[in-house]
């Protein structure tokens, strides 16, 4: 006589046939152990209580009875994963329609770890500094000053400091840009000209300054200029500000020193080193600023001052989300770069071997392929033959398709982070409010 077995799961009763019961026992799962240890083999009618997610249990028992396994719409995929582990079922048992959604959820969860870890570290540091600021002693002073310098939302003074600091950064960028424009440059004075001249030129132009050779046609070089004095003084002000700021940060930094090593701080230090090196070289040997020498390589590093622009946007939520999205999409961006390199090599080789006179060698053709694939199209190199134009048409189409397929990955990650960040920010604001209340009621 066949035994009758029943599972009562939160008020829903399921009948187990011998076939279903055998399949459950073969799974060697926690659910199978629970069923085997609860049901007594000597009884004809066996019934016991089972406390699992109702819809998931229904779907899993349907699968054991020969149906397809689907994930319920009323359960989180992470919770459903626990149900699968309990019943000893692999993820691949899910039907295709639900498996895609299930895998996408965990893929997004892995991507969001970048945002979770970054914001968790940032918020933890803020909480540590806020806790130290509520104490007494030198550490408390350090934490309060650091809060003003690094956390604009901590106080009104911090916001004022943020606006003032951003103004200095904008001034520094303005000085870097304007120093190259003719409107902010002047001609050299007599002493500066003799710094510019070589020894032989000094002898030749010495009489020029004495006005004895003015009618001989000798003229001063017309392409040599220096920045006006006002820019120099403003540059010294910004140099003094950034130096003082860096020293203050080193003095009042309240956290472990390894946390001080960040990209922005590295850029600040490097920009200061370049500015001081340029200043010292100009003072020690004024002739160096007019010659092609190592001084030019050092002066070219002034470009690092441009990266101070990141200081203006580092507290903007959208910018931080963009950085997280770029980090999460690095693999896809590398795939895009690999595809671009492959396409450049392919179409540059095809263009060169097309016997088109516009492509004299493969490197020049590679430059044309890059410009065409990225849809820039300078027009400095272009095919003139029929076969060259056919290759160019294919190159342009491949470039459009390449970016159309891969760029949305970055956009999707940005939207994913943006929607998830709202929850992180809300939880952090609640923590800050709770921390503020505790600090307010704590005894002084």
Secondary structure, 3 states (H helix, E strand, C coil): CCCEEEEEECCEEEEECHHHHHHHHHCCCHHHHHHHHHCCCCCCEEEEECCCCHHHHHHHHHHHCCCCECCCCCCCHHHHHHHHHHHCCCHHHECHHHHHHHHHHHHHHHHHHHHHHHHHHHHHHHHHHHHHHCCCCHHHHHHHHHHHHHCHHHCHHHHHHHHHHHHHHHHHHHHHHHCCCHHHEECCCHHHHHHHCCHHHHHHHHHHHCCCCCCCCCCCCCCCCEECHHHHHHHHHHHHHHHHHHHHHHHHCCCCHHHHCCHHHHHHHHHHHHHHHHHHHHHHCHHHHHCCCHHHHHHHHHHHHHHHHHHHHCCCHHHHHHHHHHHHCHHHHHHHHHHHHHHHHHHHHHHHCCCCCCCCCHHHHHHHHHHHHCCCCCCCCCCCCHHHHHHHHHHHHHHHHHHHHHHHHHHHHHHHHHHHHHHHHHHHHHHHHHHHHHHHHCCC
